[in-house]
Amino acid sequence: MEGGRPATAGDVAVAAGVSLATVDRVLNGRPGVRDVTARAVQDAVERLGFRRDLAAANLARGRRYRFRFLVPDLPQNSFMQAVRHEIDAAAARGLDQRMTLTVETYAAFDPLDLARQLGARRGRDAMGIAVVAVDAPEVRDAIARLHADGIAVVTMVSDATPSRRTCFIGPDNVAAGRVAASLLGRFVGGRRGRVLTVAGRMTLRDHAERRLGFAQTMERDFPALSLLPVAEGLDDWAVTEPIVTEALRACPDLVGIYSMGAGNRGIVAALEAAGRAGDVVAVGHELTPFMREALLGGTFDAAINQDPSDEVRRAVQTLKALADGRDDFRPDPVRIDIYLKDNLP
């Protein structure tokens, strides 16, 4: 700090007894500076606590940021449509910051198509990529190739590990599953019976992690409840409805349903058709307009929500920091919120 204000490159130049151009060459690692001069500049940087404003420097040089988002093509999934909306909004805001964001889709749940999209030639022009991932070897291999080419990849909403992605932007999904189990188990109120868990696909790591956390807490705290095998509804209500209908028919002692993805319209339809809407405890994810109606109507008892605007904002911030050379930048986990019909915003 100089006189209570952050030190500038000019302050470093004065302290080191060199020109501003020399300071710029040293900070950017360009040749043509003697070792003794470079050491003097570095000493001044440390002594003054100088920190480079890389974003401002890039803006001054006319640098344009180019980032790419890849999301699954799920037009019936309200949450993923909200993510798309937030990316489009961020792209509009980014025009004033010399930032270009493009969003592309891949066939939902298809790791081969996602791997092809990640490896597409147009992706090589991006400074960084944010992807809602499928956890599969083909996807991890595509991420590794991008990393080898110097292109940063961050995963959001759903992760792919172990991989060379830089970081994951999203909630702690194991913890979210544990919360869902605690809510459902308590709402069941001591009854014995079975619980159905419905995923989109278990190749989605967020769904797999939610199921893991849910099963851990169920086994530990609610031994009177047993879990049925995971059902995959492809985040599609038309696929989910007959799955739930059959579970209700085959298991008269079904007392709970945990929906780990979308397709909740099918769960509500099946419960109402069976006359079990007020009897079976249902817990799901994401406060979509339909989930709000289901909570108010009493068919769903609780929703665990993540904020898509927060995730997109963090993804943009992370990609920008990585493009600026800040390899130490890591976002905190996205917060989860619990909504009942009594605290809807």
C-alpha positions in Angstrom: 0.0 0.0 0.0 1.2 3.5 -0.8 -0.3 6.2 1.5 -3.3 4.0 2.3 -4.1 3.2 -1.4 -3.1 0.1 -3.4 0.3 0.2 -5.0 0.4 0.8 -8.7 2.8 -0.3 -11.4 4.1 3.3 -11.4 4.9 3.0 -7.7 6.9 -0.2 -8.4 8.8 1.6 -11.2 9.8 4.4 -8.8 10.8 2.1 -6.0 12.9 -0.1 -8.3 14.4 2.9 -10.2 13.3 1.6 -13.6 10.8 2.6 -16.3 7.2 1.6 -16.4 7.9 -0.3 -19.6 10.6 -2.4 -17.7 8.1 -3.2 -15.0 5.6 -4.3 -17.6 8.2 -6.6 -19.2 9.1 -8.2 -15.9 5.5 -8.7 -14.8 4.7 -10.4 -18.1 7.9 -12.5 -18.2 9.1 -11.0 -21.5 12.8 -11.0 -22.3 15.2 -8.1 -22.6 15.6 -7.3 -18.9 18.9 -8.0 -17.0 18.6 -10.3 -14.0 19.6 -7.7 -11.5 16.9 -5.3 -12.8 14.3 -8.1 -12.7 15.2 -8.8 -9.1 14.9 -5.2 -8.2 11.4 -5.1 -9.7 10.4 -8.2 -7.9 11.7 -6.9 -4.6 9.7 -3.7 -5.1 6.6 -5.7 -5.9 6.9 -7.7 -2.7 7.8 -4.7 -0.5 4.9 -2.6 -1.8 2.4 -5.5 -1.8 1.6 -4.8 -5.4 -1.2 -6.9 -7.0 -1.8 -6.8 -10.7 -5.3 -6.0 -11.9 -5.2 -8.5 -14.7 -8.8 -7.9 -15.8 -8.0 -4.2 -16.2 -4.8 -4.9 -18.0 -6.6 -7.2 -20.4 -9.3 -4.6 -21.0 -6.6 -2.0 -21.7 -5.0 -4.3 -24.3 -8.3 -4.8 -26.0 -8.4 -8.5 -25.0 -11.8 -10.3 -25.5 -12.8 -13.2 -23.3 -14.3 -16.2 -25.1 -16.1 -18.8 -23.1 -18.3 -21.7 -24.0 -21.1 -23.4 -22.1 -22.3 -27.0 -22.8 -25.7 -28.1 -21.4 -28.0 -31.1 -22.0 -30.9 -30.7 -24.4 -33.7 -31.1 -21.9 -36.6 -28.8 -23.0 -38.9 -30.4 -20.5 -36.6 -29.8 -17.6 -37.5 -26.5 -16.0 -34.3 -26.2 -14.0 -32.0 -26.7 -17.0 -34.1 -24.2 -18.9 -33.5 -21.8 -16.0 -29.7 -22.4 -16.4 -30.0 -21.7 -20.1 -31.8 -18.4 -19.4 -29.1 -17.4 -16.9 -26.3 -18.1 -19.4 -28.1 -16.0 -22.0 -28.5 -13.2 -19.5 -24.8 -13.4 -18.6 -23.9 -13.3 -22.3 -25.9 -10.1 -22.7 -24.1 -8.5 -19.7 -20.7 -9.7 -20.9 -20.9 -7.7 -24.1 -20.0 -4.6 -22.0 -17.0 -6.4 -20.5 -15.5 -7.6 -23.9 -16.8 -11.1 -23.0 -18.4 -13.5 -25.5 -20.4 -16.4 -24.1 -21.8 -19.1 -26.3 -24.2 -21.9 -25.2 -24.6 -25.2 -27.0 -26.5 -28.3 -26.2 -25.7 -32.0 -26.4 -28.0 -35.1 -26.4 -29.1 -35.5 -22.8 -27.5 -38.4 -20.9 -25.3 -39.2 -23.9 -21.6 -39.2 -23.0 -20.5 -39.9 -26.5 -22.3 -36.8 -27.9 -20.9 -34.7 -25.0 -17.4 -35.9 -25.7 -17.8 -35.1 -29.4 -19.0 -31.6 -28.5 -16.1 -31.0 -26.1 -13.7 -32.1 -28.8 -15.3 -30.0 -31.6 -12.9 -27.7 -33.4 -14.9 -24.6 -32.4 -14.1 -25.4 -28.8 -10.4 -24.8 -29.4 -11.1 -21.1 -29.9 -12.5 -20.8 -26.4 -10.4 -19.7 -23.4 -12.5 -21.9 -21.2 -15.5 -24.2 -21.1 -18.2 -24.7 -18.5 -20.1 -28.0 -18.9 -23.0 -29.7 -17.2 -21.2 -33.1 -17.2 -22.1 -36.7 -17.7 -19.8 -38.8 -15.5 -18.3 -41.2 -18.1 -14.8 -42.3 -19.3 -15.4 -40.7 -22.8 -16.2 -37.3 -21.1 -13.2 -37.5 -18.8 -10.9 -38.3 -21.7 -12.2 -35.3 -23.7 -11.7 -33.0 -20.7 -8.1 -34.4 -20.4 -7.4 -33.5 -24.0 -8.7 -30.0 -23.6 -6.5 -29.6 -20.4 -3.5 -30.8 -22.4 -4.2 -28.1 -25.0 -4.3 -25.4 -22.3 -8.1 -25.0 -22.3 -9.6 -24.8 -18.8 -12.8 -26.8 -18.2 -15.1 -26.4 -15.2 -18.1 -28.6 -14.5 -21.3 -27.2 -13.1 -24.5 -28.7 -11.6 -23.2 -32.2 -12.3 -19.5 -33.3 -12.1 -17.2 -35.7 -13.9 -14.5 -37.2 -11.7 -11.7 -38.1 -11.5 -10.9 -35.8 -14.4 -8.7 -32.9 -15.4 -11.4 -30.4 -14.9 -10.3 -27.4 -12.9 -13.1 -27.3 -10.4 -16.8 -28.2 -9.9 -19.4 -25.4 -9.4 -22.4 -26.6 -7.6 -23.8 -27.8 -4.3 -22.5 -30.6 -2.1 -24.9 -33.2 -3.5 -24.0 -35.9 -1.0 -25.1 -33.5 1.8 -28.2 -32.6 -0.2 -29.2 -36.3 -0.3 -28.6 -36.6 3.4 -30.9 -33.6 4.0 -33.5 -35.1 1.8 -33.4 -38.4 3.9 -33.7 -36.5 7.1 -36.7 -34.6 5.9 -38.5 -37.6 4.4 -37.7 -39.9 7.4 -39.1 -37.4 9.9 -42.1 -36.6 7.8 -43.0 -40.3 7.5 -43.5 -40.1 11.3 -42.4 -43.5 12.5 -44.3 -45.6 9.9 -42.6 -48.7 8.5 -42.4 -49.2 4.8 -40.5 -48.7 1.6 -39.1 -45.7 -0.2 -38.7 -45.2 -4.0 -35.8 -43.1 -5.3 -36.2 -41.7 -8.8 -33.1 -40.4 -10.8 -32.8 -39.0 -14.2 -29.9 -41.2 -14.9 -27.3 -42.6 -12.5 -24.5 -41.6 -14.9 -25.3 -38.0 -13.7 -22.9 -37.6 -10.8 -25.2 -35.2 -9.0 -28.0 -37.8 -8.9 -25.6 -40.6 -7.9 -24.2 -38.5 -5.1 -27.6 -37.5 -3.9 -28.6 -41.2 -3.8 -25.5 -42.1 -1.8 -26.1 -39.4 0.8 -29.8 -40.4 1.0 -29.0 -44.1 1.5 -26.4 -43.3 4.2 -28.8 -41.3 6.3 -31.7 -43.7 5.8 -29.6 -46.7 6.9 -28.2 -44.8 9.9 -31.3 -43.0 11.2 -34.4 -44.7 9.8 -34.0 -48.5 9.9 -37.8 -49.0 9.6 -37.6 -47.7 6.1 -36.1 -49.7 3.2 -35.1 -48.4 -0.2 -36.4 -49.9 -3.5 -33.9 -50.1 -6.4 -33.2 -46.8 -8.1 -35.6 -46.0 -10.9 -34.4 -43.9 -13.9 -37.0 -41.5 -15.2 -34.8 -39.7 -17.7 -36.0 -36.4 -16.2 -39.1 -36.9 -18.3 -42.6 -36.9 -16.6 -44.0 -39.3 -19.3 -41.3 -41.9 -18.4 -41.5 -41.2 -14.7 -45.3 -41.5 -14.3 -45.6 -45.3 -15.2 -42.6 -46.1 -13.0 -44.2 -44.5 -10.0 -47.6 -46.0 -10.9 -46.1 -49.5 -10.9 -44.2 -49.0 -7.7 -47.5 -47.9 -6.0 -49.3 -51.0 -7.3 -46.5 -53.4 -6.4 -45.7 -51.9 -3.0 -48.8 -51.0 -0.9 -46.4 -50.2 1.9 -44.7 -47.4 -0.1 -44.5 -44.4 2.2 -42.0 -42.1 0.6 -40.6 -41.0 -2.8 -37.3 -39.1 -3.3 -37.0 -37.4 -6.6 -33.4 -36.6 -7.4 -34.0 -34.9 -10.7 -36.9 -33.7 -12.9 -40.0 -35.5 -14.1 -41.9 -34.5 -11.0 -45.1 -33.8 -13.0 -45.3 -37.6 -13.5 -44.8 -38.3 -9.8 -47.7 -36.0 -8.9 -49.9 -37.5 -11.6 -49.3 -41.1 -10.4 -49.9 -40.2 -6.7 -53.1 -38.4 -7.5 -54.4 -41.2 -9.8 -53.7 -43.8 -7.0 -55.3 -41.6 -4.3 -52.0 -41.5 -2.4 -51.2 -37.8 -2.7 -51.8 -37.2 1.0 -50.3 -40.4 2.2 -46.9 -40.8 0.5 -44.2 -38.3 1.6 -42.4 -36.8 -1.4 -39.2 -34.8 -1.4 -37.6 -33.4 -4.5 -35.2 -30.8 -5.9 -35.4 -27.4 -7.5 -38.0 -24.8 -6.8 -39.5 -24.7 -10.4 -43.0 -23.2 -11.0 -44.4 -26.8 -11.0 -42.7 -27.7 -7.8 -44.1 -24.6 -6.2 -47.6 -25.7 -7.2 -46.9 -29.2 -5.9 -45.7 -27.9 -2.5 -48.8 -25.6 -2.2 -51.1 -28.5 -3.1 -49.5 -30.8 -0.6 -48.3 -33.5 -3.1 -44.7 -32.7 -2.5 -43.6 -32.0 1.1 -40.2 -30.4 0.6 -37.9 -29.1 -2.1 -34.1 -28.7 -1.9 -33.1 -25.9 -4.2 -29.9 -24.6 -5.8 -29.7 -21.1 -7.4 -29.0 -21.4 -11.2 -28.1 -17.7 -11.4 -25.5 -18.1 -8.6 -24.0 -21.1 -10.4 -23.7 -19.4 -13.8 -22.3 -16.3 -12.1 -19.6 -18.4 -10.4 -18.9 -20.2 -13.6 -18.2 -17.0 -15.5 -16.1 -15.6 -12.6 -14.1 -18.8 -12.5 -13.4 -18.9 -16.2 -12.5 -15.3 -16.2 -10.1 -15.8 -13.3 -8.5 -18.7 -15.0 -8.1 -16.8 -18.3 -6.4 -14.1 -16.3 -3.9 -16.6 -14.9 -5.3 -17.0 -11.4 -4.8 -20.7 -11.0 -5.6 -20.4 -7.2 -9.2 -19.3 -7.8 -11.7 -21.9 -6.5 -15.3 -21.1 -5.8 -17.1 -22.3 -2.6 -19.8 -24.9 -2.9 -23.2 -23.5 -4.0 -25.6 -23.1 -1.1 -28.7 -25.3 -0.9 -32.0 -24.0 0.4 -34.9 -26.0 1.9 -38.5 -25.0 1.0 -41.7 -26.1 2.4 -45.1 -24.6 1.5 -44.8 -22.4 4.5 -41.6 -20.5 3.4 -41.9 -20.2 -0.3 -40.3 -17.0 -1.6 
